[in-house]
Amino acid sequence: GEKEFGRWLGKLKKTNHLNSVLSASDSVLQHLLAIKITLEESENIRFGRQIKLNPQYYKDVEDKQQVRIYEENKFIGIAELNTGLLAKEGIILLQPKRLFC
């Protein structure tokens, strides 16, 4: 039960093996494209605002494609690329969907 789990968790903490049984939060999302954003951009993302991406770096993306987003090297969530009608103008928007920060 709970006591056994608590003892097991305590042993893992004492022996520093806790990381061996925990996975990074983005480990199951490796199939998604990773996009790094700046601190300033991440502030907009955290407030649910779209940000513009430089289209020269994202030529082979699809509308509504889900991506992983990173502030520097820290995983902060999942977003969606919006190209739609703006693709003709060379604009790609990044819309946050699920944040973990």
N, C-alpha and C positions, 0 to 999 in steps of 0.2 A: 503494500500500500504506500501511503504517503511517507511514512517513516523510512521505509526501505529506500524510496526514491531520494529522500533528503540525505540519507547516509551515503548513497552512491554519488550524489552530486557533491557532497562534501569531500569525498575521497578524490574526485576528479579535480576539484579546486586545489586541494593540498598538493597533489602530484603534478599540477600544471598540465593535465591532459584534457582540460575542458575544450580547448580549441580543436582537439582531434575528433570530437563528436559533434561539434557545431560547424555548420557551413556558412560561408559568407551569404548575406541576404540576396546577392545577385547571382549566386552560383547556378540557379536553375534558369536563368535568363540569358545565358551565354549565346543563344541563337539569335538574340536581338542585336542590332547595330548599336554600338556604344558612341555616345556623343558627349564631349567634354564642353562645359560651359564655364563662363567666368563667374566670379563672386557676384558682380553686379547683375548678370543675367539670372543667376540662381535666386536672387531676391525677387525678381519679377515672377519667376516660376513659382516660388513659394506662395505668392499672392494669387496664383491661378492665372496669371497673365501669359499670353503668347509672346514668344520672342522670335525675331527674324534670324535665320541662319544664312550664312554665305553660301549661295547655290553652287559655287565652283567646287566646293568640297563634297557636295551631295548630289551628284549627277544621276546616279542610278537608284534613286529612292522612289517609292510609290506613295501615292496619296493614302492617308490613313495608316501608314506603316508605323508600328509600335517600335520604340527604341528605348534603350537604357540611357539615363542621364547621370552625369557625374559632375560634381563641383570639384574642380581640380582632380584628385584621384578618389574622392569619396562618392560612393553610390548614393544618389538621393531619390531616385524614383524612375517611373516609367512615363514616357510622353508619347505623343502621336505627331507624326509629320503631316502637315496640311499643305498640299501643293495646289490641288484643285484649280480654280480659275486664276489663281495668282501665278501658276507655273509659267504661263505665257510671258509674264513680266519678269521671270527669273526670281521669284520670291518663294521661299520655303519658310513656313511658320512651324514652330515647335510649341505644341499645346500640352501642358502637364495633364496627366491622367491619374496617377497614383504616386503620392510622395511618401517617402519613408524617413523624412528628416524633421 
